[in-house]
Amino acid sequence: MHIGKRAIVIGAGMGGLSIAKALVDSFEEILVLEREELTSVIAPRAGIPQGRHPHSLLPGGTRALSDLFDNFPELLRNAGAKVTDYGKRMRFEFPGQDALPEREVGIEIHICTRPLVEAVVRRCVRTHRDINILDRRRVTELLWSEDDHAVIGVRCQTRGGAVESYAADLVVDASSRGELTLEFLRGIGTPQPPETTIGVDYNYATAIVEFSGWQPEELTILTFPNAPDSTRMGVLVKREDDRFFATLCGRGVDSPPMEWEAFVEFASTLPTDTLHRTLKKSRVHGKIVQFAFQESRRRHFEEVEGWPRGLIAVADAVCRFNPVHAQGMTVAAMEAVILRDILVARRGSANPLERLMDELMAKINPVIDNVWRLAALPDLAFPDARGCRPHDLGEALEYQSQLNKAALLDHTIHKLLLEVIGLITPAEALRMPDVVEKVRSLSRS
Ligand SMILES: Cc1cc2nc3c(=O)[nH]c(=O)nc-3n(C[C@H](O)[C@H](O)[C@H](O)COP(=O)(O)OP(=O)(O)OC[C@H]3O[C@@H](n4cnc5c(N)ncnc54)[C@H](O)[C@@H]3O)c2cc1C
């Protein structure tokens, strides 16, 4: 049963596409407006500069996308994604200890590039006749009815410069930056949402590398920094074209180089020599690209008084996570599942769109809280990271290090740790008394 005629989604990125599917059956028509040209070519696009860097779709993300799209894992595999058990062919190198051993944990992870994940999701979305993706349309303004205190549509500009207006019962800001929403709130005299930030100042450099006559066994190698002494980290991730992404990160003024020999040399300064040894056997394909990420940012839209009807924001527009933890696409998909369920539960109510943003924020905040805390812990381990430190940070970091060590020795803890990192199980599971006791006793052995 429909609760409205038309919903508009701003942006056909990971959040926008997932949300479009969540709106099917609740609206007669869903219009996705995307500023870029969308083609069938699976390649990074300008509007998603992060698409040139590795993107892990965590197991929790595959699960959420499978909830939205039939046969999603199969479609991803058919499109070229590699699949492995999360405990095998994945080398986790936590600081100050051996890499986690290879053990089957019964959780699948799909490995491929960001453009491939997005292309598969977009194809799924396009199969719905009620969803229409209009590309080359940059939304410039939200339309407002003061009398109804409601957003009633959007104005956009086409690539050719024409101005178009579309009416809607619901507008979803999935533009990543969320500037349209902030600007709109300013325009109607509503205060901006308070924000929580963690300044991390990560500098990424990514090379696409290939090996001849040999390939690393692992689909992913993750070498974490040894905070606070070493700030550098690196990853190697297989791509669907059988090349690998090699990404190195530094913080603050420390930027991984763009020149290949120096890039490989930088890898020799990581806490382990795994990536350096591997990169020495590879050759670079194309240019090394950089990305700078200053801060994780969470907008507390739930605290905005007098939120207008007919408008919600999702995904990075609400919370942008430090990308080194690979959580953003997963959270976006989880939010879409939550929104779908809220809308289904509202069917038949007299005013189904009333205070929708309030309910959405109330239901996605526990998800965001979990992910935010998971990322904040390692991020705040660096003394120069900017942000409010929890009073028990030292104890939490100490426990995290014991957990990593316990995962070396114990299959159950290993599995639980990966479930939490993979956003399948909330982190509080790691604080259950029996788990804490086991971790403490294992870390003493
Ligand atoms: C370097 C880097 C690495 C990352 N690695 C990972 C990872 O490993 N795993 C993971 O899960 N996440 C990762 N992320 C995060 C992930 O990319 C984002 O969380 C995710 O894309 C958020 O989805 P979104 O829909 O909010 O934004 P996006 O996916 O960025 O999509 C926004 C879309 O809106 C469009 N748009 C913007 N403004 C307008 C407008 N005015 N009108 C019309 N269209 C508009 C854009 O063109 C774009 O298509 C990484 C991020 C970075 C920066």
The ligand as a Tripos MOL2 file, in Angstrom:
@<TRIPOS>MOLECULE
LIG
   53    58     1     0     0
SMALL
NO_CHARGES

@<TRIPOS>ATOM
      1 C1         38.9820    6.9220    0.3090 C.3       1 LIG1
      2 C2         37.7080    6.2610    0.7540 C.ar      1 LIG1
      3 C3         37.6560    4.8870    0.9060 C.ar      1 LIG1
      4 C4         36.4920    4.2820    1.3530 C.ar      1 LIG1
      5 N1         36.4790    2.9290    1.5240 N.ar      1 LIG1
      6 C5         35.3340    2.3310    1.9390 C.ar      1 LIG1
      7 C6         35.2860    0.9230    2.1310 C.ar      1 LIG1
      8 O1         36.2950    0.2140    2.0000 O.2       1 LIG1
      9 N2         34.1010    0.3680    2.5080 N.ar      1 LIG1
     10 C7         32.9750    1.1260    2.7190 C.ar      1 LIG1
     11 O2         31.9240    0.5730    3.0550 O.2       1 LIG1
     12 N3         33.0050    2.4650    2.5660 N.ar      1 LIG1
     13 C8         34.1380    3.0820    2.1870 C.ar      1 LIG1
     14 N4         34.1560    4.4330    2.0210 N.ar      1 LIG1
     15 C9         32.9270    5.1980    2.3380 C.3       1 LIG1
     16 C10        31.8990    5.1170    1.2190 C.3       1 LIG1
     17 O3         32.4720    5.5350    0.0140 O.3       1 LIG1
     18 C11        30.7060    6.0230    1.5860 C.3       1 LIG1
     19 O4         30.3380    5.8040    2.9170 O.3       1 LIG1
     20 C12        29.4820    5.7520    0.7250 C.3       1 LIG1
     21 O5         29.7590    5.9300   -0.6240 O.3       1 LIG1
     22 C13        28.3720    6.7140    1.1600 C.3       1 LIG1
     23 O6         27.3000    6.6840    0.2850 O.3       1 LIG1
     24 P1         26.4880    8.0260   -0.0560 P.3       1 LIG1
     25 O7         25.3490    7.5970   -0.8930 O.co2     1 LIG1
     26 O8         26.2620    8.8110    1.1610 O.co2     1 LIG1
     27 O9         27.4980    8.8820   -0.9280 O.3       1 LIG1
     28 P2         28.1160    8.5560   -2.3330 P.3       1 LIG1
     29 O10        28.1700    7.0930   -2.5450 O.co2     1 LIG1
     30 O11        29.3660    9.3570   -2.3900 O.co2     1 LIG1
     31 O12        27.0650    9.1160   -3.3830 O.3       1 LIG1
     32 C14        26.6500   10.4510   -3.4430 C.3       1 LIG1
     33 C15        26.0660   10.6650   -4.8380 C.3       1 LIG1
     34 O13        25.3520   11.8930   -4.8550 O.3       1 LIG1
     35 C16        25.6280   12.5730   -6.0720 C.3       1 LIG1
     36 N5         25.3460   13.9940   -5.8260 N.ar      1 LIG1
     37 C17        26.0030   14.8210   -4.9770 C.ar      1 LIG1
     38 N6         25.4340   16.0390   -5.0000 N.ar      1 LIG1
     39 C18        24.3810   15.9710   -5.8480 C.ar      1 LIG1
     40 C19        23.4110   16.9100   -6.2710 C.ar      1 LIG1
     41 N7         23.3940   18.1620   -5.8200 N.pl3     1 LIG1
     42 N8         22.4770   16.5080   -7.1680 N.ar      1 LIG1
     43 C20        22.4780   15.2330   -7.6540 C.ar      1 LIG1
     44 N9         23.3850   14.3120   -7.2890 N.ar      1 LIG1
     45 C21        24.3260   14.6740   -6.3810 C.ar      1 LIG1
     46 C22        27.0850   12.2280   -6.3360 C.3       1 LIG1
     47 O14        27.4590   12.4350   -7.6760 O.3       1 LIG1
     48 C23        27.1150   10.7610   -5.9290 C.3       1 LIG1
     49 O15        26.7510    9.9220   -6.9900 O.3       1 LIG1
     50 C24        35.3270    5.0630    1.6220 C.ar      1 LIG1
     51 C25        35.3710    6.4470    1.4650 C.ar      1 LIG1
     52 C26        36.5500    7.0400    1.0730 C.ar      1 LIG1
     53 C27        36.5820    8.5260    0.9720 C.3       1 LIG1
@<TRIPOS>BOND
     1     1     2 1
     2     2     3 ar
     3     2    52 ar
     4     3     4 ar
     5     4     5 ar
     6     4    50 ar
     7     5     6 ar
     8     6     7 ar
     9     6    13 1
    10     7     8 2
    11     7     9 ar
    12     9    10 ar
    13    10    11 2
    14    10    12 ar
    15    12    13 ar
    16    13    14 ar
    17    14    15 1
    18    14    50 ar
    19    15    16 1
    20    16    17 1
    21    16    18 1
    22    18    19 1
    23    18    20 1
    24    20    21 1
    25    20    22 1
    26    22    23 1
    27    23    24 1
    28    24    25 2
    29    24    26 1
    30    24    27 1
    31    27    28 1
    32    28    29 2
    33    28    30 1
    34    28    31 1
    35    31    32 1
    36    32    33 1
    37    33    34 1
    38    33    48 1
    39    34    35 1
    40    35    36 1
    41    35    46 1
    42    36    37 ar
    43    36    45 ar
    44    37    38 ar
    45    38    39 ar
    46    39    40 ar
    47    39    45 ar
    48    40    41 1
    49    40    42 ar
    50    42    43 ar
    51    43    44 ar
    52    44    45 ar
    53    46    47 1
    54    46    48 1
    55    48    49 1
    56    50    51 ar
    57    51    52 ar
    58    52    53 1
@<TRIPOS>SUBSTRUCTURE
     1 LIG1         1 GROUP 0 **** ****
